[in-house]
Amino acid sequence: MRQAPPYVPGHQLLAGKSILITAAAGAGIGYAAAKRCAEEGCRALMISDIHPRRLEEAVERLKAETGLQAVYGQLCNVTVEADVQALIAAAEDALGGVDVLINNAGLGGQVRLTEMTDEQWSSVLDITLTGTMRMTRAMLPHMERRGAGAIVNNASVLGWRAQKEQAHYAAAKAGVMALTRCSALEAAESGVRINAVAPSIALHDFLKKAASSELLDQLTSREAFGRAAEVWEVANVMVFLASDYASYMVGEVLPVSSQQA
């Protein structure tokens, strides 16, 4: 197994930009993206989550770890339109306009299709796909009025590849990919870019709770490096898509994966 490389220092790729990230409290990709955005020089940052205590702790930890003091938290359940509208309004106000939206909220699970309930299917689709749509729909008019902005969605390689017991999650992530491509064409007319990342496996505490150790070992064995990605390795690609270095990229879905062909 090849070890993860050293943590790469920031290079000011997001200097002067304001960032909004959903589901960013905790130890997953969302928090890693928030930390990386601060390290890359963003001027202000707002994170959202559904857990009040975890959100408050994440805000304070980001301030302490990065030195950025313009960090704000806002409770939001992306399945509730009123929450989404309140989050966008709060971010526009606190940040003085949102330059970058990272749609990270999502829900997974492990269940065979024949045993899957309507509730399990609907919950994963509502949070992962429809939640991304709600956030994008609410954010776009503000960015379009300014004629600039970037939205980065969190998809998955399962949007392309099959895996047992993941029909709901794979369908949701394939939908995120399609949403990214279609909405990107509309947004580009106003100078707004929408792209997505598609990680294979990035190991964090929530994933360890949601998936069996047997499944995680199996998925890791498929990776050419023989290890899962670090969450910050996914965040690095999100930052790239959010930055001006990706200025000509529209509707792209970038794999963050070392899966063997």
C-alpha positions in Angstrom: 0.0 0.0 0.0 1.3 3.4 -1.0 1.1 6.0 1.8 -0.7 9.2 1.4 1.5 12.1 0.3 2.3 15.0 2.7 -0.5 17.6 3.2 0.0 20.2 0.5 0.2 23.8 1.8 -2.2 26.4 0.3 -1.3 28.5 -2.7 -3.9 31.3 -2.5 -6.0 29.8 -5.3 -9.2 31.3 -3.7 -7.7 34.6 -2.6 -10.4 37.2 -2.0 -13.3 34.8 -2.7 -16.3 34.0 -0.4 -17.3 30.4 0.0 -20.5 28.5 1.1 -20.3 24.8 1.8 -23.2 22.5 2.8 -22.8 19.6 5.3 -19.4 20.8 6.4 -19.4 20.1 10.1 -17.7 16.9 11.1 -14.7 14.9 9.8 -15.8 14.4 6.2 -15.2 15.9 2.8 -17.2 19.0 3.6 -15.0 20.0 6.6 -11.9 19.2 4.6 -13.1 21.5 1.8 -13.8 24.3 4.2 -10.4 24.0 5.8 -8.7 23.9 2.4 -10.7 27.0 1.2 -9.5 28.9 4.2 -5.9 27.8 3.6 -6.3 28.9 0.0 -7.0 32.4 1.0 -10.7 32.9 0.9 -11.8 36.1 2.5 -15.0 34.7 4.2 -16.5 31.3 4.7 -19.9 29.9 5.7 -20.6 26.3 6.5 -24.0 24.6 7.1 -25.1 21.4 8.8 -28.1 19.9 10.5 -26.3 19.3 13.9 -26.2 22.5 16.0 -23.4 21.5 18.4 -21.3 19.9 15.7 -21.7 23.0 13.5 -20.7 25.4 16.3 -17.6 23.3 17.1 -16.6 23.2 13.4 -16.8 26.9 13.1 -14.5 27.4 16.1 -12.1 24.7 14.9 -11.8 26.3 11.5 -11.0 29.6 13.0 -8.4 28.0 15.3 -6.8 25.8 12.6 -6.7 28.3 9.7 -6.5 31.7 11.4 -9.5 32.9 9.3 -11.9 34.7 11.6 -14.6 35.4 9.0 -16.1 31.9 9.4 -19.9 31.6 9.9 -22.3 28.7 10.6 -25.9 28.3 9.6 -28.2 25.4 10.3 -29.7 24.0 7.2 -31.6 20.8 6.1 -31.3 20.7 2.3 -34.6 18.8 2.1 -36.5 21.8 3.4 -36.9 24.7 0.9 -37.3 27.3 3.7 -34.0 26.2 5.2 -32.3 26.5 1.8 -33.6 29.9 1.2 -32.6 31.1 4.7 -29.1 29.7 4.2 -28.6 31.5 0.9 -30.0 34.7 2.4 -27.7 34.4 5.4 -24.6 33.7 3.3 -25.3 36.5 0.9 -25.6 38.9 3.8 -22.7 37.7 6.0 -20.3 37.1 3.1 -21.2 40.1 1.1 -22.2 37.8 -1.8 -21.2 34.2 -2.5 -18.5 33.6 -5.0 -18.4 29.8 -4.6 -21.0 27.2 -3.6 -19.8 23.7 -2.8 -22.8 21.3 -2.6 -21.5 18.6 -0.3 -24.7 17.3 1.4 -25.4 13.7 0.7 -26.6 10.5 2.2 -25.6 6.9 1.5 -26.5 3.5 2.8 -26.0 -0.2 2.1 -29.1 -2.3 1.3 -30.2 -4.7 -1.4 -32.8 -3.4 -3.8 -35.3 -6.1 -2.9 -35.0 -5.1 0.7 -35.0 -1.3 0.2 -38.0 0.6 1.5 -39.5 3.6 -0.3 -38.4 5.7 2.6 -34.7 4.6 2.2 -34.8 5.3 -1.5 -36.6 8.7 -1.1 -34.3 9.9 1.7 -31.1 9.3 -0.2 -32.5 10.9 -3.4 -34.0 13.8 -1.5 -30.8 14.8 0.3 -28.2 13.9 -2.3 -29.9 14.8 -5.6 -32.8 17.1 -4.8 -30.9 18.9 -2.1 -28.2 19.7 -4.6 -30.8 20.9 -7.0 -32.5 23.1 -4.3 -29.2 24.7 -3.4 -28.2 25.3 -7.0 -31.7 26.7 -7.8 -31.6 29.1 -4.9 -28.0 30.2 -5.5 -27.9 30.7 -9.2 -30.0 33.9 -9.5 -27.6 35.8 -7.2 -24.5 34.6 -9.1 -26.2 35.3 -12.5 -27.0 38.9 -11.5 -23.3 39.4 -10.7 -22.2 37.6 -13.9 -19.8 35.4 -12.0 -19.5 32.5 -9.6 -18.7 28.8 -9.4 -20.7 25.9 -8.1 -19.0 22.6 -7.3 -21.1 19.5 -6.7 -20.0 16.3 -4.9 -20.9 13.3 -7.1 -19.3 9.8 -7.0 -17.8 7.2 -9.4 -20.9 5.2 -8.6 -22.7 7.5 -11.0 -20.8 5.6 -13.7 -20.0 2.2 -12.1 -22.1 -0.5 -10.6 -21.9 -1.7 -7.1 -24.2 -4.1 -5.2 -26.5 -2.6 -2.4 -26.0 0.9 -3.7 -28.9 1.4 -6.2 -30.3 4.4 -4.3 -27.0 6.1 -3.8 -25.7 5.4 -7.3 -29.0 6.7 -8.8 -28.7 9.9 -6.8 -25.1 10.5 -7.8 -25.8 9.8 -11.4 -28.5 12.4 -11.1 -26.1 14.9 -9.6 -23.8 14.3 -12.7 -26.7 15.0 -15.1 -27.9 18.0 -13.0 -24.4 19.3 -13.2 -24.1 19.0 -16.9 -27.6 20.5 -17.7 -27.5 23.3 -15.2 -24.0 24.2 -16.3 -25.1 25.0 -19.8 -27.8 27.4 -18.4 -25.5 29.0 -15.9 -22.7 29.5 -18.4 -24.8 32.1 -20.3 -24.3 34.4 -17.3 -20.6 33.6 -16.7 -21.3 31.1 -13.8 -19.5 27.8 -13.9 -20.9 24.5 -12.5 -18.7 21.4 -12.3 -18.5 18.3 -10.1 -16.0 15.9 -8.5 -16.6 12.1 -8.4 -14.6 10.5 -5.6 -14.2 6.7 -5.5 -13.5 6.2 -1.8 -12.5 8.8 0.8 -12.3 7.4 4.2 -13.8 9.4 7.1 -15.7 8.7 10.3 -19.2 8.9 8.8 -18.4 6.4 6.1 -16.9 4.0 8.6 -20.3 4.1 10.4 -22.4 3.8 7.3 -20.6 1.0 5.6 -19.3 -2.4 6.8 -15.6 -2.9 7.3 -15.8 -5.7 4.8 -17.2 -3.4 2.1 -14.6 -0.7 2.8 -11.8 -3.3 2.6 -13.2 -4.5 -0.7 -13.4 -1.0 -2.1 -9.9 -0.1 -1.0 -8.5 -3.2 -2.6 -9.7 -1.8 -6.0 -7.6 1.3 -5.7 -4.3 1.3 -7.5 -2.6 2.9 -4.5 -4.1 0.3 -2.2 -5.6 2.9 0.0 -8.6 5.2 0.2 -8.2 8.9 -0.6 -7.7 11.3 2.2 -10.6 13.7 2.5 -8.3 16.6 1.7 -7.3 15.0 -1.6 -10.9 15.3 -2.7 -11.0 18.8 -1.3 -8.0 19.8 -3.4 -9.9 19.0 -6.6 -13.0 20.9 -5.3 -10.7 23.9 -4.7 -9.3 23.6 -8.2 -12.8 23.6 -9.8 -13.8 26.6 -7.6 -10.7 28.6 -8.6 -10.0 30.7 -11.6 -7.6 27.9 -12.8 -10.7 26.1 -14.0 -12.1 29.1 -15.8 -12.8 27.2 -19.1 -14.5 24.2 -17.4 -18.2 23.9 -17.6 -20.3 20.8 -16.8 -17.4 18.6 -16.2 -17.3 15.7 -13.7 -13.7 15.0 -12.5 -13.0 11.6 -11.0 -10.9 11.7 -7.8 -9.9 8.1 -7.9 -7.1 5.6 -8.3 -9.4 2.8 -9.2 -7.7 0.3 -11.6 -9.1 0.1 -15.1 
